[in-house]
């Protein structure tokens, strides 16, 4: 909204390229693509599975999934899990808290955040299970005002000329390096 109103020149902060957003701003080429992922309550997941393999259970997921309100993952969850009950929370910490308290069966976000969750607290793997969806992608890009053609061209050239490709393992390894 800030970019669309012309109050800032560039937005860049794990901003998902979505069709709805592309109607009001212009996006750069993606600088990172993340797979979607879930953190699931292990016990609840085992009850749902009843011997079926994980991909089958996940694709037909009919439990409750927590997402950050007003994020791209609200729409992703509705599209990818049509039988699930989508529960919106104001921030990621509240989604994780609700999952740990058993208020929801799963938490849905990108692979980076799910991996970060388990890396920051390895004990979570005792009660939670991570599942990465290999057939989904969240393209992250910078956004500019819809009339900022030259700025967008400069950003795209910058992204094309940068060295190396951003990888999740590299991002996690360098966290805290300020």
Residue frames as a rotation matrix with the C-alpha (Angstrom) as fourth column:
UNK 1
0.567 0.824 0.000 0.00
0.824 -0.567 0.000 0.00
0.000 0.000 -1.000 0.00
UNK 2
0.407 -0.502 -0.763 2.85
0.164 -0.781 0.602 2.39
-0.899 -0.370 -0.235 0.81
UNK 3
-0.699 -0.673 0.243 4.45
0.311 0.020 0.950 1.70
-0.644 0.739 0.195 -2.57
UNK 4
-0.245 0.697 0.674 1.13
0.966 0.113 0.234 1.95
0.087 0.708 -0.701 -4.42
UNK 5
0.769 0.550 -0.326 0.52
0.601 -0.795 0.076 5.39
-0.218 -0.254 -0.942 -2.84
UNK 6
0.472 -0.665 0.578 4.02
0.374 -0.443 -0.815 6.56
0.798 0.601 0.039 -3.83
UNK 7
0.912 -0.071 0.405 5.13
-0.379 -0.528 0.760 7.05
0.159 -0.846 -0.508 -0.21
UNK 8
0.240 -0.883 0.402 8.26
-0.282 0.333 0.900 4.89
-0.929 -0.330 -0.169 -0.70
UNK 9
0.041 -0.314 -0.949 10.35
-0.988 -0.153 0.008 3.99
-0.148 0.937 -0.316 -3.71
UNK 10
-0.278 -0.251 -0.927 11.11
-0.477 0.874 -0.093 0.30
0.834 0.416 -0.363 -3.10
UNK 11
0.501 0.384 0.775 9.73
-0.853 0.366 0.371 -2.44
-0.142 -0.848 0.511 -0.89
UNK 12
0.061 -0.524 -0.850 11.94
-0.387 0.772 -0.504 -5.43
0.920 0.360 -0.155 -0.14
UNK 13
-0.525 -0.217 0.823 11.26
-0.850 0.181 -0.495 -7.67
-0.041 -0.959 -0.280 2.84
UNK 14
-0.920 0.175 0.351 10.32
0.167 0.985 -0.053 -11.24
-0.355 0.010 -0.935 1.92
UNK 15
-0.239 0.836 -0.494 7.58
-0.653 -0.515 -0.556 -9.79
-0.719 0.189 0.669 -0.24
UNK 16
-0.416 0.177 0.892 5.67
0.440 0.898 0.028 -12.50
-0.796 0.404 -0.452 -2.12
UNK 17
-0.867 0.183 -0.464 4.76
-0.490 -0.484 0.725 -11.86
-0.092 0.856 0.509 -5.74
UNK 18
-0.490 0.789 0.370 1.02
0.522 0.606 -0.600 -12.46
-0.698 -0.101 -0.709 -5.96
UNK 19
-0.477 0.393 0.786 -1.50
0.792 -0.194 0.578 -11.61
0.380 0.899 -0.219 -8.64
UNK 20
0.606 0.758 -0.240 -3.49
0.783 -0.516 0.348 -9.43
0.140 -0.399 -0.906 -6.24
UNK 21
0.313 -0.572 -0.758 -0.42
0.392 -0.649 0.652 -7.38
-0.865 -0.502 0.021 -5.35
UNK 22
-0.652 -0.627 0.427 0.72
0.607 -0.093 0.790 -7.18
-0.455 0.773 0.441 -8.98
UNK 23
0.153 0.788 0.596 -2.48
0.943 -0.297 0.151 -5.28
0.296 0.539 -0.789 -9.75
UNK 24
0.956 0.276 -0.096 -1.28
0.291 -0.886 0.361 -2.29
0.014 -0.373 -0.928 -7.71
UNK 25
0.441 -0.875 -0.201 2.56
-0.534 -0.435 0.725 -2.45
-0.722 -0.212 -0.659 -7.87
UNK 26
0.683 -0.363 -0.634 5.28
-0.499 0.402 -0.768 -3.68
0.534 0.841 0.094 -10.23
UNK 27
0.828 -0.398 0.396 7.53
-0.124 0.558 0.820 -6.52
-0.547 -0.728 0.413 -9.11
UNK 28
-0.008 -0.913 -0.408 11.17
-0.980 -0.074 0.184 -7.14
-0.198 0.401 -0.894 -9.89
UNK 29
0.152 -0.097 -0.984 12.40
-0.359 0.922 -0.147 -10.50
0.921 0.376 0.105 -10.99
UNK 30
0.968 0.241 -0.077 12.46
-0.025 0.391 0.920 -12.82
0.252 -0.888 0.385 -7.98
UNK 31
0.114 -0.959 0.259 15.59
-0.827 -0.236 -0.510 -12.66
0.550 -0.156 -0.821 -5.84
UNK 32
-0.870 -0.327 0.370 14.70
-0.479 0.740 -0.472 -15.82
-0.120 -0.588 -0.800 -3.90
UNK 33
0.041 0.884 -0.466 12.23
-0.647 0.379 0.662 -18.66
0.761 0.274 0.588 -4.31
UNK 34
-0.747 -0.196 0.635 11.15
-0.650 0.417 -0.635 -20.54
-0.140 -0.888 -0.439 -1.22
UNK 35
-0.592 0.595 -0.543 9.13
0.176 0.753 0.634 -23.71
0.786 0.280 -0.551 -1.01
UNK 36
0.192 0.729 0.657 6.04
-0.757 -0.316 0.572 -23.69
0.625 -0.607 0.491 1.18
UNK 37
-0.670 -0.422 -0.611 6.25
0.066 0.786 -0.615 -25.69
0.740 -0.452 -0.499 4.40
UNK 38
0.505 0.834 0.221 4.20
-0.325 -0.053 0.944 -26.77
0.799 -0.549 0.244 7.38
UNK 39
-0.850 -0.487 0.200 5.00
-0.391 0.331 -0.859 -27.38
0.352 -0.808 -0.472 11.02
UNK 40
0.112 0.934 -0.340 2.50
-0.409 0.355 0.840 -29.98
0.905 0.045 0.422 12.22
UNK 41
0.112 0.061 0.992 1.55
-0.975 0.201 0.098 -31.32
-0.193 -0.978 0.082 15.61
UNK 42
-0.750 -0.544 -0.377 3.09
-0.622 0.773 0.123 -34.84
0.225 0.327 -0.918 15.54
UNK 43
-0.810 0.471 0.350 0.30
0.105 0.704 -0.703 -36.53
-0.577 -0.532 -0.619 17.49
UNK 44
0.145 0.918 -0.370 -2.52
-0.330 -0.308 -0.892 -34.90
-0.933 0.251 0.258 15.56
UNK 45
-0.056 -0.248 -0.967 -0.77
-0.997 -0.034 0.067 -35.67
-0.049 0.968 -0.246 12.26
UNK 46
-0.950 -0.311 -0.021 -0.40
-0.311 0.950 -0.014 -39.36
0.025 -0.006 -1.000 13.22
UNK 47
-0.432 0.872 0.228 -4.11
0.114 0.304 -0.946 -39.49
-0.894 -0.383 -0.231 14.05
UNK 48
0.332 0.543 -0.771 -4.98
-0.663 -0.447 -0.601 -38.00
-0.671 0.711 0.211 10.65
UNK 49
-0.384 -0.631 -0.674 -2.58
-0.923 0.251 0.291 -40.25
-0.015 0.734 -0.679 8.76
UNK 50
0.446 0.548 0.708 -3.88
-0.605 0.767 -0.213 -43.62
-0.660 -0.333 0.674 9.98
UNK 51
0.175 -0.504 0.846 -1.09
0.334 0.838 0.431 -45.37
-0.926 0.207 0.315 8.08
UNK 52
0.867 0.135 0.480 -1.24
0.499 -0.217 -0.839 -43.24
-0.009 0.967 -0.256 4.93
UNK 53
-0.158 -0.979 0.126 1.95
0.982 -0.169 -0.082 -41.63
0.101 0.111 0.989 3.64
UNK 54
-0.346 -0.074 -0.935 2.67
0.545 -0.827 -0.136 -37.98
-0.764 -0.557 0.327 4.48
UNK 55
-0.988 -0.035 -0.150 2.11
-0.091 -0.653 0.752 -36.51
-0.125 0.756 0.642 0.97
UNK 56
-0.509 0.859 -0.058 -1.36
0.491 0.345 0.800 -38.07
0.707 0.379 -0.597 0.78
UNK 57
0.028 0.502 -0.864 -2.32
0.994 -0.105 -0.028 -36.73
-0.105 -0.858 -0.502 4.20
UNK 58
-0.585 -0.339 -0.737 -0.95
0.361 -0.922 0.138 -33.25
-0.726 -0.185 0.662 3.53
UNK 59
-0.982 0.183 0.051 -2.69
-0.025 -0.390 0.920 -32.83
0.188 0.902 0.388 0.16
UNK 60
-0.145 0.980 -0.136 -6.05
0.337 0.178 0.925 -33.82
0.930 0.088 -0.356 1.66
UNK 61
-0.879 -0.324 -0.350 -5.41
0.422 -0.186 -0.887 -31.95
0.222 -0.928 0.300 4.93
UNK 62
0.006 0.969 0.249 -8.68
0.355 -0.235 0.905 -31.29
0.935 0.083 -0.346 6.71
UNK 63
0.007 -0.072 -0.997 -7.38
1.000 -0.018 0.009 -30.00
-0.018 -0.997 0.072 10.04
UNK 64
0.943 0.272 -0.194 -6.75
0.291 -0.954 0.077 -26.44
-0.164 -0.129 -0.978 11.16
UNK 65
0.048 -0.937 0.346 -3.87
0.966 -0.044 -0.253 -24.41
0.253 0.347 0.903 9.77
UNK 66
0.592 0.066 -0.803 -2.54
0.472 -0.836 0.279 -21.20
-0.654 -0.544 -0.526 11.30
UNK 67
0.015 -0.558 0.830 -1.21
0.928 -0.301 -0.219 -18.38
0.372 0.773 0.513 9.12
UNK 68
-0.718 -0.262 -0.645 -0.23
0.483 -0.854 -0.191 -14.76
-0.501 -0.449 0.740 9.58
UNK 69
0.352 0.931 -0.093 -3.27
0.640 -0.312 -0.702 -12.53
-0.683 0.187 -0.706 8.93
UNK 70
0.855 0.138 -0.500 -3.16
-0.204 -0.796 -0.570 -10.44
-0.477 0.589 -0.653 5.76
UNK 71
-0.255 -0.966 -0.046 -0.11
-0.513 0.094 0.853 -12.33
-0.820 0.241 -0.519 4.46
UNK 72
-0.250 0.099 -0.963 0.18
-0.942 0.207 0.266 -14.09
0.226 0.973 0.041 1.12
UNK 73
-0.961 -0.204 -0.185 -0.08
-0.161 0.961 -0.224 -17.37
0.223 -0.185 -0.957 3.02
UNK 74
-0.376 0.915 0.144 -3.77
-0.350 0.004 -0.937 -16.76
-0.858 -0.403 0.319 3.75
UNK 75
0.398 0.510 -0.762 -4.49
-0.876 -0.034 -0.481 -17.08
-0.272 0.859 0.433 0.04
UNK 76
-0.451 -0.633 -0.630 -1.94
-0.750 0.651 -0.117 -19.85
0.484 0.420 -0.768 -0.44
UNK 77
-0.910 0.111 0.399 -3.56
-0.220 0.688 -0.692 -21.86
-0.351 -0.717 -0.602 2.38
UNK 78
0.043 0.998 -0.035 -7.06
-0.503 -0.008 -0.864 -21.44
-0.863 0.055 0.502 0.98
UNK 79
0.373 0.055 -0.926 -5.89
-0.923 0.124 -0.365 -22.54
0.094 0.991 0.097 -2.46
UNK 80
-0.420 -0.710 -0.566 -3.61
-0.647 0.671 -0.361 -25.41
0.636 0.214 -0.741 -1.38
UNK 81
-0.971 0.122 -0.206 -5.71
0.230 0.710 -0.666 -26.75
0.065 -0.694 -0.717 1.50
UNK 82
-0.574 0.790 0.214 -9.36
-0.414 -0.506 0.756 -26.25
0.706 0.345 0.618 0.51
UNK 83
0.270 0.711 -0.649 -10.63
0.253 0.598 0.760 -28.69
0.929 -0.370 -0.019 3.15
UNK 84
-0.492 -0.548 -0.677 -8.67
0.801 0.019 -0.598 -27.14
0.341 -0.836 0.429 6.02
UNK 85
0.779 0.603 -0.173 -9.90
0.615 -0.678 0.403 -24.57
0.126 -0.421 -0.898 8.49
UNK 86
-0.157 -0.852 0.500 -7.66
0.637 -0.474 -0.607 -21.51
0.754 0.223 0.617 8.08
UNK 87
0.715 0.302 -0.630 -7.02
0.695 -0.399 0.598 -19.58
-0.071 -0.866 -0.495 11.29
UNK 88
0.269 -0.592 0.760 -5.39
0.371 -0.664 -0.649 -16.15
0.889 0.457 0.041 11.04
UNK 89
0.502 -0.240 -0.831 -3.11
0.828 -0.143 0.542 -14.72
-0.249 -0.960 0.127 13.74
UNK 90
0.972 -0.033 -0.231 -1.55
-0.067 -0.988 -0.140 -11.24
-0.223 0.152 -0.963 13.96
UNK 91
0.278 -0.935 -0.220 2.05
-0.957 -0.250 -0.147 -12.51
0.083 0.252 -0.964 13.79
UNK 92
0.099 -0.331 -0.938 4.20
-0.381 0.859 -0.343 -15.62
0.919 0.392 -0.041 13.44
UNK 93
-0.873 -0.439 0.213 4.93
-0.341 0.235 -0.910 -15.90
0.350 -0.867 -0.355 17.18
UNK 94
-0.297 0.845 0.445 1.19
-0.826 0.007 -0.564 -16.21
-0.480 -0.535 0.695 17.85
UNK 95
0.470 0.379 -0.797 0.81
-0.762 0.629 -0.150 -18.85
0.445 0.678 0.585 15.11
UNK 96
-0.349 -0.708 -0.614 3.61
-0.212 0.698 -0.684 -20.92
0.913 -0.108 -0.394 16.68
UNK 97
-0.846 0.085 0.526 2.18
-0.530 -0.039 -0.847 -20.44
-0.051 -0.996 0.078 20.18
UNK 98
0.166 0.986 0.023 -1.25
-0.954 0.167 -0.249 -21.63
-0.250 0.020 0.968 19.01
UNK 99
0.329 -0.134 -0.935 0.36
-0.511 0.807 -0.295 -24.70
0.794 0.575 0.198 17.42
UNK 100
-0.695 -0.687 -0.209 2.27
-0.160 0.432 -0.888 -25.54
0.701 -0.584 -0.410 20.58
UNK 101
-0.715 0.497 0.492 -0.88
-0.626 -0.141 -0.767 -25.10
-0.312 -0.856 0.412 22.68
UNK 102
-0.831 0.372 0.413 -2.85
0.440 0.894 0.081 -27.45
-0.339 0.249 -0.907 20.44
UNK 103
-0.122 0.807 -0.578 -5.25
-0.159 -0.591 -0.791 -24.73
-0.980 -0.004 0.200 19.23
UNK 104
0.563 0.199 -0.802 -4.37
-0.811 -0.054 -0.583 -25.56
-0.160 0.978 0.131 15.62
UNK 105
0.857 -0.187 0.480 -2.98
0.184 0.982 0.054 -28.66
-0.481 0.042 0.876 13.90
UNK 106
0.140 -0.828 0.542 -0.42
0.985 0.172 0.009 -26.95
-0.101 0.533 0.840 11.70
UNK 107
0.384 -0.152 -0.911 1.41
0.010 -0.986 0.169 -23.72
-0.923 -0.074 -0.377 10.94
UNK 108
0.512 -0.068 0.856 1.93
0.832 0.287 -0.475 -22.70
-0.213 0.956 0.204 7.30
UNK 109
0.689 -0.370 -0.623 4.71
-0.333 -0.925 0.181 -20.51
-0.643 0.082 -0.761 6.00
UNK 110
0.660 -0.512 -0.550 7.82
-0.589 0.102 -0.802 -20.69
0.467 0.853 -0.234 3.84
UNK 111
0.679 -0.447 -0.583 10.55
0.430 0.885 -0.178 -23.27
0.596 -0.129 0.793 4.25
UNK 112
-0.331 -0.849 0.412 12.98
0.105 -0.467 -0.878 -20.71
0.938 -0.248 0.244 5.67
UNK 113
-0.161 0.329 0.930 10.71
-0.854 -0.520 0.037 -19.86
0.496 -0.788 0.365 8.61
UNK 114
0.881 0.465 -0.084 9.82
-0.376 0.798 0.471 -23.49
0.286 -0.383 0.878 9.34
UNK 115
0.390 -0.820 -0.419 13.48
0.546 0.572 -0.612 -24.51
0.741 0.010 0.671 9.30
UNK 116
-0.425 -0.514 0.745 14.36
-0.237 -0.731 -0.640 -21.49
0.874 -0.448 0.189 11.45
UNK 117
0.442 0.710 0.549 11.71
-0.770 -0.014 0.638 -22.56
0.460 -0.705 0.540 13.96
UNK 118
0.966 -0.068 -0.248 13.37
0.146 0.939 0.311 -25.95
0.212 -0.337 0.918 14.47
UNK 119
0.092 -0.993 0.080 16.93
0.518 -0.021 -0.855 -24.62
0.851 0.120 0.512 14.29
UNK 120
-0.244 -0.161 0.956 16.24
-0.501 -0.823 -0.266 -22.05
0.830 -0.544 0.120 17.01
UNK 121
-0.097 0.246 0.964 14.68
-0.954 0.253 -0.161 -24.68
-0.284 -0.935 0.210 19.28
UNK 122
-0.646 -0.261 -0.717 15.62
-0.577 0.782 0.235 -28.28
0.500 0.565 -0.656 18.40
UNK 123
-0.910 0.336 0.241 13.31
0.004 0.588 -0.809 -29.59
-0.414 -0.736 -0.537 21.16
UNK 124
-0.154 0.896 -0.416 10.34
-0.820 -0.351 -0.452 -28.57
-0.551 0.272 0.789 19.01
UNK 125
-0.385 -0.043 -0.922 11.03
-0.772 0.563 0.296 -31.64
0.506 0.826 -0.250 16.88
UNK 126
-0.996 0.072 0.058 9.77
0.021 0.785 -0.619 -33.79
-0.090 -0.615 -0.783 19.76
UNK 127
-0.336 0.939 -0.067 6.23
0.298 0.039 -0.954 -32.45
-0.893 -0.341 -0.293 19.41
UNK 128
0.499 0.477 -0.723 6.22
-0.471 -0.551 -0.689 -30.94
-0.728 0.684 -0.050 15.91
UNK 129
-0.001 -0.442 0.897 6.98
0.671 0.665 0.328 -32.28
-0.742 0.602 0.296 12.47
UNK 130
-0.160 -0.131 -0.978 8.21
-0.498 -0.845 0.195 -30.23
-0.852 0.519 0.070 9.51
UNK 131
0.110 0.207 0.972 6.93
0.738 0.639 -0.219 -30.96
-0.666 0.741 -0.083 6.02
UNK 132
-0.498 -0.330 -0.802 8.21
-0.306 -0.799 0.518 -29.10
-0.811 0.504 0.297 2.97
UNK 133
0.573 0.759 0.309 5.94
0.148 0.275 -0.950 -28.97
-0.806 0.590 0.045 -0.05
UNK 134
-0.408 -0.882 0.235 8.10
0.361 0.080 0.929 -29.69
-0.839 0.464 0.286 -3.07
UNK 135
-0.358 0.336 0.871 5.50
0.931 0.056 0.361 -28.60
0.073 0.940 -0.333 -5.63
UNK 136
0.796 0.605 -0.014 4.95
0.602 -0.790 0.119 -25.05
0.061 -0.103 -0.993 -4.36
UNK 137
-0.382 -0.911 0.154 7.05
0.886 -0.408 -0.219 -21.93
0.262 0.053 0.963 -4.65
UNK 138
0.736 0.448 -0.508 6.90
0.570 -0.815 0.106 -18.49
-0.366 -0.367 -0.855 -3.08
UNK 139
0.032 -0.713 0.701 8.73
0.877 -0.316 -0.362 -16.06
0.480 0.626 0.615 -5.35
UNK 140
0.429 0.014 -0.903 10.12
0.670 -0.676 0.307 -13.15
-0.607 -0.736 -0.299 -3.33
UNK 141
-0.081 -0.385 0.919 10.74
0.899 -0.426 -0.100 -9.89
0.430 0.818 0.381 -5.13
UNK 142
-0.773 -0.149 -0.617 11.07
0.402 -0.867 -0.294 -6.16
-0.491 -0.475 0.730 -4.68
UNK 143
0.192 0.899 0.393 8.12
0.976 -0.134 -0.170 -3.89
-0.100 0.417 -0.904 -5.44
UNK 144
-0.898 -0.361 -0.252 8.02
0.322 -0.929 0.183 -0.42
-0.300 0.083 0.950 -6.94
UNK 145
-0.146 0.849 -0.507 5.25
-0.282 -0.527 -0.801 1.98
-0.948 0.026 0.317 -7.90
UNK 146
0.350 0.383 0.855 3.47
0.588 0.620 -0.519 0.91
-0.729 0.685 -0.008 -11.09
UNK 147
0.998 0.029 0.062 4.85
0.066 -0.644 -0.762 3.97
0.017 0.765 -0.644 -12.93
UNK 148
0.487 -0.872 0.038 8.50
-0.643 -0.329 0.692 3.45
-0.591 -0.362 -0.721 -11.83
UNK 149
1.000 -0.022 -0.022 9.66
-0.002 0.684 -0.730 1.67
0.031 0.730 0.683 -14.99
UNK 150
0.383 -0.922 0.053 13.25
-0.397 -0.216 -0.892 2.93
0.834 0.320 -0.449 -14.88
UNK 151
-0.067 -0.374 0.925 13.72
-0.997 0.046 -0.054 2.05
-0.022 -0.926 -0.376 -11.21
UNK 152
0.705 0.390 0.593 12.36
-0.398 0.909 -0.124 -1.43
-0.587 -0.149 0.796 -11.86
UNK 153
0.885 -0.427 -0.187 14.78
-0.028 0.353 -0.935 -1.88
0.465 0.833 0.300 -14.77
UNK 154
0.039 -0.907 0.419 17.71
-0.736 -0.310 -0.602 -0.87
0.676 -0.285 -0.680 -12.52
UNK 155
0.131 0.079 0.988 16.63
-0.886 0.456 0.081 -3.28
-0.445 -0.886 0.130 -9.78
UNK 156
0.939 0.263 0.220 16.32
-0.141 0.881 -0.451 -6.14
-0.313 0.392 0.865 -12.29
UNK 157
0.578 -0.805 -0.134 19.80
-0.210 0.012 -0.978 -5.42
0.789 0.593 -0.162 -13.68
UNK 158
-0.104 -0.589 0.802 21.20
-0.959 -0.154 -0.237 -5.33
0.263 -0.794 -0.549 -10.14
UNK 159
0.442 0.351 0.825 19.58
-0.644 0.765 0.019 -8.69
-0.625 -0.540 0.564 -9.34
UNK 160
0.994 -0.075 -0.079 20.89
-0.013 0.638 -0.770 -10.24
0.108 0.766 0.634 -12.56
UNK 161
0.377 -0.922 0.085 24.45
-0.284 -0.202 -0.937 -9.04
0.882 0.329 -0.338 -11.89
UNK 162
0.427 -0.243 0.871 24.75
-0.901 -0.036 0.432 -10.10
-0.074 -0.969 -0.234 -8.26
UNK 163
-0.485 -0.708 -0.513 27.08
-0.690 0.670 -0.273 -12.96
0.538 0.222 -0.813 -7.54
UNK 164
-0.996 0.009 -0.093 25.69
0.055 0.860 -0.507 -16.30
0.076 -0.510 -0.857 -6.57
UNK 165
-0.167 0.984 -0.067 22.19
-0.075 0.055 0.996 -17.40
0.983 0.171 0.065 -5.80
UNK 166
-0.348 0.136 0.928 20.60
-0.921 -0.233 -0.311 -16.92
0.173 -0.963 0.206 -2.41
UNK 167
-0.265 0.254 -0.930 20.09
0.028 0.966 0.256 -20.24
0.964 0.041 -0.263 -0.65
UNK 168
0.728 0.651 0.216 18.21
-0.225 -0.071 0.972 -21.03
0.648 -0.756 0.095 2.54
UNK 169
0.631 -0.536 -0.561 21.19
0.756 0.586 0.290 -22.78
0.173 -0.607 0.775 4.14
UNK 170
-0.421 -0.811 0.405 23.35
0.699 -0.575 -0.425 -19.70
0.578 0.104 0.809 3.54
UNK 171
-0.010 0.512 0.859 20.71
-0.273 -0.828 0.490 -17.38
0.962 -0.230 0.148 5.01
UNK 172
0.908 0.382 -0.170 20.36
0.022 0.362 0.932 -19.55
0.417 -0.850 0.320 8.13
UNK 173
0.332 -0.873 -0.359 24.13
0.911 0.395 -0.117 -19.87
0.244 -0.288 0.926 8.53
UNK 174
-0.594 -0.620 0.513 24.63
0.532 -0.781 -0.328 -16.09
0.604 0.078 0.793 8.44
UNK 175
0.527 0.807 0.266 21.84
0.260 -0.451 0.854 -15.13
0.809 -0.381 -0.448 10.82
UNK 176
0.887 -0.157 -0.435 23.16
0.401 -0.209 0.892 -13.01
-0.231 -0.965 -0.122 13.62
UNK 177
-0.184 -0.964 0.191 26.20
0.951 -0.125 0.283 -11.90
-0.249 0.234 0.940 11.57
UNK 178
0.837 0.534 0.114 25.76
0.546 -0.815 -0.195 -8.16
-0.011 0.226 -0.974 11.79
